[in-house]
Amino acid sequence: MMEHDDKLAYEALMQFLYRTPIGLLQADIEGAIDMLNPMAAQLLMPLAPQGALDNLFAIFGAAAADLRDRVARCDTPSGVVVEGLRIDAPDGRDGPQVLSLSVMKIDRNRLMAAVTDITLEAQREQERLATRLSSAARTDALTRMPNRSAVHEELRRILERDSGGKDDGGFAVLFMNCDRFRQVNDTLGQATGDQLLVMVAERIRNVLRPPTDRLPLGQRSGQLAARVGGDEFVVVLDGLRRVEDAESVAARLIGAIGRAFHLQGHDVVCNMSVGIAWGDGHEPDALLRDAGIAMVEAKRAGGARFVRFEAEMRERSARRTDIETDLRLALQAEQLFVVYQPVVALRSDGGTDRSAGVEALVRWQHPVRGVVPPFEFIGVAEECGLIGALGDFVLERACRDFVRWQHELGELAPRLLAVNLSRAQLGQREWAGTVARILGETGMDPQRLQLEVTESLAAQDTDVQLRLHELKALGITLALDDFGTGYSSLASLHLLPVDTVKIDRSFVSQSETSHHHRVLIEATVKVAQSLGMNTVAEGIETLEQADVVRALQCDKGQGYLYSRPLPQDALAEWLRQSAVS
């Protein structure tokens, strides 16, 4: 009875081995196969040279050439030699494309191998990998938002759908850019800047997050928020009834992002400028370009606002691009030059001292357009990042000219040189070192140099004020330009590290006829005097204006009444003539 049961168990085992969907085989230590089931034969036939299934090592000679060595290195009587080794079938063969091979030693002289068809599993793995790679290619690594590629896909989908002609709503593209992100990066570091971008992204999501009952949508609706590079974000709004709906969303985004962010113990305000392009059948790149152009217009208007794209903006943008290209060449080709407007001292006896000082102003001699006025290129230089290089050029050239006047004119030479500063220059942490280098290379006396910063810039930015203190430590004097047009007041004037207050021409031009403006000038002069500051009246064009500001005890004046801005040699001649007149 026992022998009968053993025989039945053996037959059952053999039936299992022959019917199992896994390929199984047994071989000796030299690879000679003495048993294999039908599934093993089916799976291994595409690998076997000339169809021979008599030796394990010969079958896998090409696909796993080191199998024999692996067996030899396994010096234990039993154990796993390889497990789940992936085997790719030769190209052009029928049957499974990918196999999994496991080999173990039963004892010192016998091997057991299991072969499995994992073709479908490998294909699914490839599909999952492709999906992950596709998702990664469409996702911004920092904010985990969709990226520019995802925006292109979404716009392409909308445009292709709309090409059918069915009109059930419109869509809009909102192009957004942070107004002060570069300053955050410069002052707090890139890591903090990255943290700010993540927080901006989250506020954008919160504004757009369902429920969207505040957003009027048509039958088809959708929205996609993406980071497309640097501090630039894009929102695509689909299913809108009218462009005003997009403007409503833009206003909410500006309001949400405009609230202060708390970063490293600082309350950082990072307003957003938004350009809106209404979808009208353009290519995705064209829509993004138009929305970007409108965003630049929003920045030019002061930032923290939205602007809707209009066709004429494209022409203005093209002109600015041409100016930017030419300006980059101008800096290399020395087409820029400096002119100087005299600043005169207003004596109490009614006379003037014409050697009080000069203000340096930049001009551009274009090879085709002639002299380009500053208002046409200064704004472009600020937008494209050239204003720092432009300002450094003016400072160095003006210092060299000033030192030359000292040698050539003696007592007739100007006693003070005024040069305007830009936000870009003051945003550089090491810019005081640049100024020190220029002073040393040109031989300029720092006490003869007056650097001028606009009132709004000096009053609003603590980092700028830090740079100003660094400049004062070099022995340079500082002036507050265009006083009365910015954000500071007479009450806060003592907080600013300046030596001179320049009263804006808008006050001077009305001083003859407006009692109100005369009172403002007088109050400014008195507060400045109480703080030990000098005053300069800008834009004096008539003798009557000169008499008014002199009577109000302004220390100095400048304007067309005395002279227009002059080139270096002409300014020297003007000073020589003033000595004999």
MIKE-965724 format. One line per field, with one value per residue (C-alpha): residue number from 1; residue in three letters; x, y, z. Coordinates in pm, 1 decimal. Last residue first. Example, Ala and Ser with C-alpha at 12.3 -4.5 7.8 and 13.67 -1.06 7.14 Angstrom:
BEGIN
i	c(2_1)
aa	c(SER_ALA)
x	c(1367.0_1230.0)
y	c(-106.0_-450.0)
z	c(714.0_780.0)
This chain:
BEGIN
i	c(581_580_579_578_577_576_575_574_573_572_571_570_569_568_567_566_565_564_563_562_561_560_559_558_557_556_555_554_553_552_551_550_549_548_547_546_545_544_543_542_541_540_539_538_537_536_535_534_533_532_531_530_529_528_527_526_525_524_523_522_521_520_519_518_517_516_515_514_513_512_511_510_509_508_507_506_505_504_503_502_501_500_499_498_497_496_495_494_493_492_491_490_489_488_487_486_485_484_483_482_481_480_479_478_477_476_475_474_473_472_471_470_469_468_467_466_465_464_463_462_461_460_459_458_457_456_455_454_453_452_451_450_449_448_447_446_445_444_443_442_441_440_439_438_437_436_435_434_433_432_431_430_429_428_427_426_425_424_423_422_421_420_419_418_417_416_415_414_413_412_411_410_409_408_407_406_405_404_403_402_401_400_399_398_397_396_395_394_393_392_391_390_389_388_387_386_385_384_383_382_381_380_379_378_377_376_375_374_373_372_371_370_369_368_367_366_365_364_363_362_361_360_359_358_357_356_355_354_353_352_351_350_349_348_347_346_345_344_343_342_341_340_339_338_337_336_335_334_333_332_331_330_329_328_327_326_325_324_323_322_321_320_319_318_317_316_315_314_313_312_311_310_309_308_307_306_305_304_303_302_301_300_299_298_297_296_295_294_293_292_291_290_289_288_287_286_285_284_283_282_281_280_279_278_277_276_275_274_273_272_271_270_269_268_267_266_265_264_263_262_261_260_259_258_257_256_255_254_253_252_251_250_249_248_247_246_245_244_243_242_241_240_239_238_237_236_235_234_233_232_231_230_229_228_227_226_225_224_223_222_221_220_219_218_217_216_215_214_213_212_211_210_209_208_207_206_205_204_203_202_201_200_199_198_197_196_195_194_193_192_191_190_189_188_187_186_185_184_183_182_181_180_179_178_177_176_175_174_173_172_171_170_169_168_167_166_165_164_163_162_161_160_159_158_157_156_155_154_153_152_151_150_149_148_147_146_145_144_143_142_141_140_139_138_137_136_135_134_133_132_131_130_129_128_127_126_125_124_123_122_121_120_119_118_117_116_115_114_113_112_111_110_109_108_107_106_105_104_103_102_101_100_99_98_97_96_95_94_93_92_91_90_89_88_87_86_85_84_83_82_81_80_79_78_77_76_75_74_73_72_71_70_69_68_67_66_65_64_63_62_61_60_59_58_57_56_55_54_53_52_51_50_49_48_47_46_45_44_43_42_41_40_39_38_37_36_35_34_33_32_31_30_29_28_27_26_25_24_23_22_21_20_19_18_17_16_15_14_13_12_11_10_9_8_7_6_5_4_3_2_1)
aa	c(SER_VAL_ALA_SER_GLN_ARG_LEU_TRP_GLU_ALA_LEU_ALA_ASP_GLN_PRO_LEU_PRO_ARG_SER_TYR_LEU_TYR_GLY_GLN_GLY_LYS_ASP_CYS_GLN_LEU_ALA_ARG_VAL_VAL_ASP_ALA_GLN_GLU_LEU_THR_GLU_ILE_GLY_GLU_ALA_VAL_THR_ASN_MET_GLY_LEU_SER_GLN_ALA_VAL_LYS_VAL_THR_ALA_GLU_ILE_LEU_VAL_ARG_HIS_HIS_HIS_SER_THR_GLU_SER_GLN_SER_VAL_PHE_SER_ARG_ASP_ILE_LYS_VAL_THR_ASP_VAL_PRO_LEU_LEU_HIS_LEU_SER_ALA_LEU_SER_SER_TYR_GLY_THR_GLY_PHE_ASP_ASP_LEU_ALA_LEU_THR_ILE_GLY_LEU_ALA_LYS_LEU_GLU_HIS_LEU_ARG_LEU_GLN_VAL_ASP_THR_ASP_GLN_ALA_ALA_LEU_SER_GLU_THR_VAL_GLU_LEU_GLN_LEU_ARG_GLN_PRO_ASP_MET_GLY_THR_GLU_GLY_LEU_ILE_ARG_ALA_VAL_THR_GLY_ALA_TRP_GLU_ARG_GLN_GLY_LEU_GLN_ALA_ARG_SER_LEU_ASN_VAL_ALA_LEU_LEU_ARG_PRO_ALA_LEU_GLU_GLY_LEU_GLU_HIS_GLN_TRP_ARG_VAL_PHE_ASP_ARG_CYS_ALA_ARG_GLU_LEU_VAL_PHE_ASP_GLY_LEU_ALA_GLY_ILE_LEU_GLY_CYS_GLU_GLU_ALA_VAL_GLY_ILE_PHE_GLU_PHE_PRO_PRO_VAL_VAL_GLY_ARG_VAL_PRO_HIS_GLN_TRP_ARG_VAL_LEU_ALA_GLU_VAL_GLY_ALA_SER_ARG_ASP_THR_GLY_GLY_ASP_SER_ARG_LEU_ALA_VAL_VAL_PRO_GLN_TYR_VAL_VAL_PHE_LEU_GLN_GLU_ALA_GLN_LEU_ALA_LEU_ARG_LEU_ASP_THR_GLU_ILE_ASP_THR_ARG_ARG_ALA_SER_ARG_GLU_ARG_MET_GLU_ALA_GLU_PHE_ARG_VAL_PHE_ARG_ALA_GLY_GLY_ALA_ARG_LYS_ALA_GLU_VAL_MET_ALA_ILE_GLY_ALA_ASP_ARG_LEU_LEU_ALA_ASP_PRO_GLU_HIS_GLY_ASP_GLY_TRP_ALA_ILE_GLY_VAL_SER_MET_ASN_CYS_VAL_VAL_ASP_HIS_GLY_GLN_LEU_HIS_PHE_ALA_ARG_GLY_ILE_ALA_GLY_ILE_LEU_ARG_ALA_ALA_VAL_SER_GLU_ALA_ASP_GLU_VAL_ARG_ARG_LEU_GLY_ASP_LEU_VAL_VAL_VAL_PHE_GLU_ASP_GLY_GLY_VAL_ARG_ALA_ALA_LEU_GLN_GLY_SER_ARG_GLN_GLY_LEU_PRO_LEU_ARG_ASP_THR_PRO_PRO_ARG_LEU_VAL_ASN_ARG_ILE_ARG_GLU_ALA_VAL_MET_VAL_LEU_LEU_GLN_ASP_GLY_THR_ALA_GLN_GLY_LEU_THR_ASP_ASN_VAL_GLN_ARG_PHE_ARG_ASP_CYS_ASN_MET_PHE_LEU_VAL_ALA_PHE_GLY_GLY_ASP_ASP_LYS_GLY_GLY_SER_ASP_ARG_GLU_LEU_ILE_ARG_ARG_LEU_GLU_GLU_HIS_VAL_ALA_SER_ARG_ASN_PRO_MET_ARG_THR_LEU_ALA_ASP_THR_ARG_ALA_ALA_SER_SER_LEU_ARG_THR_ALA_LEU_ARG_GLU_GLN_GLU_ARG_GLN_ALA_GLU_LEU_THR_ILE_ASP_THR_VAL_ALA_ALA_MET_LEU_ARG_ASN_ARG_ASP_ILE_LYS_MET_VAL_SER_LEU_SER_LEU_VAL_GLN_PRO_GLY_ASP_ARG_GLY_ASP_PRO_ALA_ASP_ILE_ARG_LEU_GLY_GLU_VAL_VAL_VAL_GLY_SER_PRO_THR_ASP_CYS_ARG_ALA_VAL_ARG_ASP_ARG_LEU_ASP_ALA_ALA_ALA_ALA_GLY_PHE_ILE_ALA_PHE_LEU_ASN_ASP_LEU_ALA_GLY_GLN_PRO_ALA_LEU_PRO_MET_LEU_LEU_GLN_ALA_ALA_MET_PRO_ASN_LEU_MET_ASP_ILE_ALA_GLY_GLU_ILE_ASP_ALA_GLN_LEU_LEU_GLY_ILE_PRO_THR_ARG_TYR_LEU_PHE_GLN_MET_LEU_ALA_GLU_TYR_ALA_LEU_LYS_ASP_ASP_HIS_GLU_MET_MET)
x	c(3173.1_3545.3_3531.2_3202.0_3375.0_3624.7_3341.9_3152.2_3474.6_3518.2_3154.4_3205.4_3502.6_3308.7_2984.5_2715.3_2376.9_2171.6_2292.8_2210.6_1843.7_1821.6_1830.9_2033.2_2012.8_2204.4_2165.4_1790.8_1724.7_1354.1_1465.6_1704.0_1419.8_1201.3_1471.4_1568.3_1206.3_1176.0_1499.0_1345.2_1422.6_1512.1_1460.3_1599.4_1635.5_1925.3_1922.2_2198.5_2151.6_2244.3_1922.1_1775.2_1877.2_1685.5_1373.3_1395.3_1453.9_1167.1_930.1_1027.5_976.1_634.2_531.9_639.1_433.5_118.4_174.1_156.6_247.8_625.9_690.8_507.8_814.4_1010.0_761.6_751.0_1130.2_1182.0_1368.9_1709.1_1790.4_2157.2_2350.0_2160.6_2138.1_1753.7_1579.8_1592.1_1366.6_1086.5_880.7_950.4_790.0_891.8_690.9_794.1_739.8_841.0_1216.0_1327.0_1673.8_1795.3_2168.4_2458.7_2814.1_3102.0_3354.6_3378.2_3161.5_2892.4_2883.5_2828.7_2550.8_2385.2_2410.3_2226.4_1962.8_1912.2_1856.1_1599.9_1395.6_1110.5_1262.9_1576.3_1396.1_1104.5_1333.4_1549.6_1918.2_2204.0_2574.5_2783.5_3157.1_3399.2_3448.4_3545.5_3847.4_3872.8_4211.1_4049.1_4158.8_4107.7_3764.1_3654.8_3770.0_3592.4_3273.4_3297.7_3355.3_3041.5_2867.3_2938.2_2580.3_2440.0_2087.5_2225.5_2346.9_2020.1_1812.7_1988.8_2225.4_2257.7_2596.7_2679.3_3034.5_3138.6_3394.8_3370.1_3696.9_3760.2_4015.4_4239.1_4099.5_4317.7_4419.2_4087.6_3902.4_4082.7_3978.9_3615.6_3643.5_3780.0_3508.4_3239.2_3365.6_3371.3_3027.2_2865.0_3001.4_2888.6_2538.6_2516.9_2645.4_2379.3_2106.4_2161.5_1918.8_1657.6_1387.7_1617.8_1794.4_1455.6_1352.6_1677.6_1642.5_1379.0_1367.1_1741.7_1715.9_1879.3_2137.5_2154.8_1914.7_2162.0_2493.7_2321.7_2498.1_2353.6_2346.7_2416.3_2388.0_2651.3_2549.6_2795.5_2925.3_2968.1_3186.0_2921.8_2896.4_2587.1_2489.7_2183.0_2365.6_2251.2_2453.7_2288.3_2554.4_2537.9_2488.1_2610.2_2462.8_2716.8_2714.8_2831.5_2879.0_2738.5_2840.6_3139.0_3106.9_3052.6_2791.5_2630.5_2602.7_2395.3_2195.5_2121.9_1971.3_1772.6_1649.4_1532.0_1352.2_1191.4_1067.7_926.8_748.1_592.5_469.8_320.7_153.5_-43.6_-243.1_-385.7_-316.2_-508.5_-307.3_-303.0_-165.9_104.1_355.9_422.4_287.8_604.2_536.2_184.2_321.8_566.9_271.1_92.0_395.7_396.3_28.0_107.0_405.1_207.3_-70.5_177.4_358.4_27.2_-69.2_-346.1_-717.5_-863.5_-775.0_-785.3_-436.5_-396.6_-72.6_-20.1_225.1_267.2_369.6_638.3_622.4_866.8_807.6_1145.3_1223.3_1365.0_1065.5_716.9_531.2_341.2_10.5_52.7_11.7_-355.0_-443.2_-267.1_-434.7_-776.4_-729.0_-619.6_-931.5_-1154.3_-960.3_-1026.5_-1399.5_-1374.5_-1258.4_-1605.2_-1801.7_-1505.3_-1483.9_-1107.3_-865.5_-494.3_-269.6_98.5_381.1_715.2_963.8_1226.4_1052.6_710.0_543.9_195.6_-169.6_-430.2_-799.2_-1101.0_-1456.4_-1678.6_-2041.6_-1944.6_-1765.0_-1816.2_-1543.9_-1662.3_-1824.0_-1483.0_-1501.1_-1232.6_-876.3_-792.0_-707.0_-552.4_-340.4_-198.0_-124.8_61.3_271.5_368.1_477.6_695.9_843.3_925.2_1107.1_1314.4_1407.5_1501.8_1737.6_1868.8_1982.5_1821.3_1946.9_2010.2_1734.6_1479.9_1589.8_1547.8_1193.1_1066.9_786.8_696.7_579.2_242.3_113.1_-264.1_-397.9_-767.7_-1045.4_-1377.2_-1725.1_-1964.4_-1890.0_-1857.0_-1630.8_-1449.4_-1119.7_-1216.9_-1108.7_-773.1_-719.7_-811.5_-585.9_-296.3_-339.5_-328.8_-27.0_163.4_84.2_212.1_536.9_573.4_556.2_285.3_328.2_544.7_688.4_1059.8_1067.7_826.3_620.0_562.8_889.3_837.8_492.4_633.3_914.7_666.6_440.2_734.6_844.3_494.4_481.7_822.9_713.5_394.2_604.9_835.2_534.1_393.0_724.4_781.4_783.6_932.4_1226.9_1313.8_1646.3_1755.3_2120.1_2277.4_2625.9_2710.7_2351.4_2024.8_2213.2_1987.8_1914.9_1653.7_1585.6_1330.0_1242.8_1176.4_1061.2_854.2_778.7_898.6_1254.5_1333.0_1547.5_1712.9_1528.8_1613.1_1701.0_1641.0_1799.7_1528.4_1754.9_2105.3_2310.4_2072.3_2182.6_2324.5_2664.3_2819.6_3094.3_2880.2_3166.0_3143.9_2773.7_2839.8_3118.6_2883.7_2624.8_2878.0_2755.8_2395.9_2213.0_2477.0_2572.7_2225.9_2135.1_2496.3_2512.3_2193.5_2296.5_2070.5_1809.4_1944.8_1721.4_2001.8_2141.6_1878.4_1739.0_1407.2_1363.0_1395.4_1035.1_871.4_1118.8_1074.5_694.3_716.3_907.0_1277.2_1490.5_1846.9_2003.4_2385.4_2500.0_2831.9_2693.0_2415.2_2088.2_1722.3_1459.4_1147.4_955.3_667.9_310.8_287.9_150.6_464.5_585.2_238.7_185.8_528.5_435.7_107.0_288.1_531.2_245.6_64.0_382.0_440.3_82.4_124.4_454.0_285.1_0.0)
y	c(13730.4_13647.4_13349.8_13227.1_13191.5_12939.9_12739.9_12719.4_12609.1_12321.9_12223.1_12223.8_11987.9_11736.4_11747.5_11989.6_11953.5_12270.9_12580.6_12845.7_12913.9_12556.5_12420.2_12392.5_12559.3_12577.5_12678.0_12735.6_13030.9_13096.4_13423.6_13224.9_12988.3_13282.8_13479.9_13173.3_13115.3_13477.9_13450.6_13167.5_12801.3_12650.0_12273.9_12158.7_12355.0_12221.6_12207.1_12141.9_11935.0_12020.5_11871.7_12212.9_12331.5_12045.0_12123.5_12491.6_12421.1_12173.1_12416.0_12695.2_12473.3_12361.7_12721.4_12828.6_12547.0_12659.2_13023.3_12918.3_13161.4_13192.9_12865.8_12662.4_12538.7_12495.9_12250.0_12025.5_12066.5_11849.1_11985.9_11819.5_11741.8_11714.3_11527.3_11199.4_10910.0_10903.8_10899.3_11278.6_11315.5_11127.2_11432.1_11611.2_11322.8_11010.0_10834.6_10994.3_11319.2_11576.4_11527.1_11454.3_11336.4_11273.0_11340.3_11147.8_11253.7_11008.8_10950.8_10573.5_10518.8_10717.6_10443.9_10171.9_10382.5_10405.5_10027.6_9978.2_10228.9_10024.3_9715.3_9905.1_9983.3_10231.1_10569.5_10557.5_10424.8_10668.2_10968.1_10894.4_10828.4_11065.6_10999.1_11307.0_11278.4_11553.0_11393.0_11068.5_11239.1_11075.8_10925.0_10733.3_10383.0_10440.9_10598.8_10327.6_10054.1_10215.4_10235.8_9865.5_9781.8_9975.5_9749.1_9434.5_9356.3_9453.7_9595.7_9950.2_9911.3_9758.5_10021.7_10289.1_10568.7_10919.2_11093.8_11437.2_11574.2_11855.6_12137.0_12209.3_12336.8_12713.5_12693.8_12465.9_12427.5_12159.5_11937.0_11954.8_11922.4_11592.4_11461.8_11538.8_11370.9_11050.8_11052.1_11103.3_10809.3_10576.3_10673.2_10669.4_10321.7_10191.0_10321.3_10149.3_9821.8_9838.4_9952.6_9656.2_9420.3_9397.8_9602.9_9874.0_9918.3_9942.1_10220.0_10407.1_10365.7_10599.2_10838.6_10892.6_11063.1_10879.6_11090.8_10979.4_10713.7_10528.4_10503.2_10566.6_10827.2_10749.5_10997.9_10963.9_11245.4_11364.5_11650.1_11935.7_12139.5_12472.5_12617.5_12854.6_13061.3_13275.3_13635.5_13782.5_13916.2_13613.6_13381.9_13087.4_12820.0_12677.1_12319.1_12273.9_11998.3_11744.2_11510.5_11149.7_10920.1_10593.6_10460.5_10285.7_9977.4_9729.8_9933.5_10028.0_9663.6_9586.3_9901.8_9792.0_9464.0_9634.7_9904.1_9639.6_9454.2_9777.7_9841.4_9487.6_9538.2_9859.1_9676.6_9395.5_9644.4_9776.8_9452.0_9489.4_9259.3_9318.7_9465.9_9344.7_9522.3_9500.8_9669.3_10038.0_10096.6_9948.9_9629.8_9605.6_9668.5_9382.1_9159.1_9260.7_9146.5_8817.4_8760.7_8823.2_8584.6_8313.5_8341.4_8336.4_8033.1_7845.3_7922.1_8175.1_8095.4_8380.9_8313.5_8635.6_8740.8_8876.9_9015.4_9004.8_9186.8_9028.8_9183.8_9030.3_9175.0_9011.3_9019.6_8908.7_8660.3_8408.5_8442.9_8565.9_8649.4_8979.7_8992.6_9080.7_8717.7_8711.3_9052.6_8994.5_8654.0_8800.2_9076.4_8823.8_8613.2_8917.1_9008.4_8660.0_8708.5_9048.6_8862.8_8715.9_8391.7_8187.9_7813.2_7778.5_7965.7_7905.4_8037.7_8104.5_8167.4_8346.3_8378.9_8165.8_7955.8_7836.4_7769.0_7639.4_7689.1_7511.6_7588.1_7416.7_7468.6_7362.5_7458.9_7816.7_7940.5_8239.9_8206.3_8269.4_7924.6_7772.1_7514.6_7431.3_7569.3_7862.6_8116.0_7845.1_7714.0_8062.1_8095.1_7762.6_7871.6_8194.3_7988.9_7763.6_8070.7_8224.9_7908.6_7923.5_8283.6_8179.5_7918.5_8173.7_8421.6_8682.9_9005.1_8914.2_8653.0_8881.7_9168.8_8951.9_8860.0_9217.1_9240.2_8871.5_8775.3_8648.5_8550.4_8493.3_8307.0_8329.3_8103.0_8145.0_8002.1_7764.6_7845.7_7532.0_7598.0_7265.6_7455.4_7502.3_7150.6_7194.1_7526.8_7383.4_7079.6_7292.6_7527.8_7235.3_7077.3_7405.5_7465.0_7116.2_7185.9_7515.7_7342.9_7182.8_7262.9_7057.7_7388.8_7307.4_7022.4_7184.3_6906.2_6816.6_6626.3_6458.3_6340.2_6207.6_6033.8_5880.9_5767.6_5625.3_5438.1_5299.8_5194.3_5031.3_4844.3_4735.8_4602.2_4420.1_4262.4_4156.7_3995.9_3825.6_3466.6_3259.4_3018.0_2813.4_2625.3_2335.8_2232.4_1905.2_1788.3_1968.0_1970.8_2130.3_2429.1_2714.9_2896.0_3169.3_3304.5_3571.5_3589.7_3879.6_3865.4_3551.3_3363.9_3417.3_3526.9_3844.6_4000.8_3757.2_3703.4_3938.9_3758.4_3924.7_3740.0_3681.6_3492.0_3368.2_3102.4_3032.8_2764.2_2419.4_2259.9_2603.0_2715.2_2937.4_3076.7_2785.4_2846.8_3214.2_3124.1_2895.5_3175.9_3432.7_3433.6_3510.7_3590.2_3449.7_3121.9_3085.2_2768.1_2643.7_2681.1_2482.0_2194.8_1953.1_2181.0_2199.3_2409.8_2502.8_2729.2_2745.7_3088.5_3071.9_2710.3_2818.3_2919.7_2623.3_2369.4_2513.8_2499.4_2132.5_2028.4_1971.2_1676.2_1550.1_1878.4_1879.9_2203.2_2084.5_2069.8_1844.7_1972.2_1993.2_2197.4_2399.9_2645.8_2798.9_2755.7_2428.6_2130.0_1915.4_1978.2_1924.1_1601.5_1485.0_1560.0_1376.8_1077.3_1077.6_1101.7_812.7_600.5_680.1_578.1_244.4_176.5_240.3_0.0)
z	c(-1852.9_-1836.5_-1599.8_-1745.6_-2081.1_-1935.5_-1776.9_-2105.1_-2281.1_-2034.8_-2085.3_-2461.1_-2424.8_-2211.9_-2408.5_-2287.5_-2112.4_-2164.8_-1988.7_-1731.6_-1799.8_-1931.5_-1576.6_-1260.4_-920.2_-595.5_-230.4_-225.8_3.0_-77.7_-239.0_-456.1_-551.5_-652.2_-836.3_-1042.5_-1135.2_-1248.3_-1448.4_-1645.2_-1716.2_-1377.6_-1409.2_-1077.3_-751.6_-544.5_-164.7_89.4_403.6_763.8_901.5_987.2_640.7_479.6_684.1_587.0_217.1_197.2_368.9_128.4_-175.7_-50.2_25.2_-324.5_-471.9_-288.7_-384.3_-748.6_-1025.7_-1028.1_-844.0_-1104.9_-1297.1_-972.1_-824.2_-1133.2_-1162.2_-854.1_-554.4_-519.5_-155.8_-60.6_208.6_216.1_460.8_476.5_813.8_850.4_547.6_720.7_829.5_502.6_320.1_135.7_-131.6_-459.3_-649.4_-385.9_-414.7_-771.6_-659.9_-304.3_-305.3_-157.6_-75.2_-114.9_165.1_110.0_419.1_240.0_-22.9_238.5_393.9_52.6_5.4_336.9_224.7_-90.4_121.8_330.9_18.4_6.8_88.1_-127.3_-435.4_-412.5_-359.4_-657.6_-597.8_-672.9_-624.5_-544.3_-611.3_-499.2_-155.1_-331.2_-497.0_-839.9_-934.1_-1221.8_-1119.9_-747.5_-777.7_-1021.0_-780.5_-485.8_-693.1_-780.4_-413.9_-321.2_-574.6_-374.4_-275.5_-613.2_-578.1_-570.1_-927.3_-1048.1_-866.4_-1069.1_-966.5_-1106.5_-1117.3_-970.3_-995.7_-758.3_-762.6_-1132.1_-1283.7_-1298.4_-1015.2_-1220.9_-1570.9_-1734.7_-1441.9_-1257.0_-1586.3_-1655.0_-1313.4_-1400.8_-1741.5_-1584.3_-1317.1_-1582.0_-1789.4_-1487.6_-1360.5_-1704.9_-1783.9_-1444.9_-1511.6_-1849.7_-1707.3_-1435.2_-1675.5_-1905.5_-1729.7_-2005.5_-1834.7_-1698.7_-2033.4_-2204.4_-1965.6_-2032.3_-2410.3_-2550.9_-2254.3_-2294.9_-2634.9_-2929.3_-3113.2_-3476.9_-3600.5_-3823.2_-3634.1_-3297.8_-3082.4_-2739.6_-2451.6_-2078.5_-1824.9_-1576.0_-1344.0_-1302.9_-1009.1_-831.5_-1105.1_-1235.0_-918.2_-963.3_-898.9_-729.4_-423.9_-219.8_-439.4_-614.2_-676.7_-1027.1_-1146.7_-1503.9_-1720.5_-1842.4_-2141.2_-2148.6_-2446.4_-2573.3_-2915.2_-2758.2_-2985.4_-2701.0_-2513.5_-2844.7_-2948.3_-2639.6_-2710.7_-3067.4_-2950.1_-2673.9_-2913.9_-3160.6_-2881.8_-2766.5_-3120.4_-3143.0_-2810.3_-2937.3_-3246.9_-3039.3_-2807.4_-3105.6_-3112.4_-2763.7_-2468.7_-2147.0_-1862.3_-1502.1_-1197.1_-930.0_-1161.4_-1226.5_-1577.3_-1727.1_-1533.5_-1675.8_-2025.9_-1968.8_-1878.1_-2199.9_-2399.9_-2208.6_-2289.4_-2656.2_-2649.9_-2471.2_-2729.1_-3018.0_-2876.8_-2840.8_-3204.0_-3246.4_-3274.3_-3072.3_-2709.9_-2504.9_-2392.0_-2038.4_-1893.3_-1517.5_-1290.9_-946.6_-617.4_-400.6_-49.8_190.5_566.5_694.8_974.1_730.2_496.8_590.6_269.2_253.3_68.2_-299.4_-405.5_-301.5_-442.1_-773.9_-811.3_-730.4_-988.4_-1251.1_-1185.0_-1237.6_-1553.0_-1689.3_-1631.1_-1801.9_-2114.3_-2163.4_-2121.0_-2004.6_-2072.8_-2040.9_-1816.3_-1875.9_-1597.7_-1660.4_-1413.9_-1445.8_-1159.2_-1331.6_-1595.8_-1713.4_-1379.9_-1447.4_-1354.5_-1566.2_-1565.4_-1709.5_-1815.3_-2099.5_-2059.3_-1969.2_-1661.6_-1432.6_-1163.9_-807.5_-794.7_-854.4_-578.6_-652.5_-628.7_-856.9_-585.0_-366.9_-654.1_-717.6_-346.7_-355.8_-652.1_-473.7_-172.2_-389.5_-560.4_-220.8_-112.3_-430.6_-352.3_0.1_-143.8_-394.6_-131.7_91.5_-71.2_-434.1_-460.5_-294.9_-520.7_-829.1_-721.3_-700.7_-961.8_-990.4_-1340.3_-1460.4_-1804.9_-1803.7_-2107.9_-2187.0_-2310.0_-2482.7_-2463.6_-2636.2_-3000.2_-3212.4_-3509.5_-3521.8_-3482.4_-3117.6_-3026.7_-3196.7_-3018.7_-2678.0_-2718.1_-2842.7_-2546.9_-2306.0_-2473.5_-2479.5_-2112.1_-2028.5_-2212.0_-2023.2_-1684.9_-1471.9_-1102.7_-871.3_-742.5_-776.4_-1030.6_-1274.8_-1430.5_-1798.4_-1849.7_-1512.3_-1620.8_-1946.9_-1759.4_-1514.6_-1798.9_-1992.1_-1679.5_-1627.4_-1992.5_-1968.8_-1656.8_-1833.5_-2120.7_-1880.1_-1707.1_-2044.0_-2147.3_-1810.6_-1938.8_-1656.5_-1642.5_-1334.9_-1309.9_-1084.2_-1064.4_-952.2_-853.4_-529.9_-414.6_-525.7_-661.5_-766.4_-1092.0_-1157.9_-1506.0_-1602.5_-1971.0_-2208.3_-2571.8_-2545.5_-2868.0_-3222.0_-3287.2_-3485.5_-3215.4_-2974.8_-2644.1_-2359.0_-2033.3_-1696.8_-1402.8_-1144.2_-904.2_-972.5_-791.4_-501.8_-256.0_-216.2_-148.7_-103.6_-343.8_-570.1_-776.9_-1022.4_-1080.4_-1145.8_-1386.3_-1585.2_-1601.3_-1725.6_-2087.6_-1993.7_-2321.3_-2557.8_-2384.5_-2229.3_-2422.3_-2412.3_-2032.7_-1979.9_-2207.6_-2399.8_-2549.3_-2903.6_-3132.5_-3368.7_-3090.6_-2813.9_-2728.7_-2917.0_-2780.4_-2418.2_-2349.4_-2520.4_-2376.5_-2030.5_-2069.2_-2176.4_-1860.0_-1841.0_-1723.7_-1774.6_-1890.2_-1905.9_-1743.0_-1607.9_-1251.2_-1368.1_-1501.5_-1395.6_-1573.0_-1493.0_-1716.0_-1525.5_-1649.1_-1448.4_-1645.2_-1674.2_-1322.0_-1175.7_-1367.8_-1247.2_-889.2_-924.2_-1073.9_-779.1_-528.4_-698.9_-694.7_-329.9_-249.5_-430.6_-253.1_83.8_0.0)
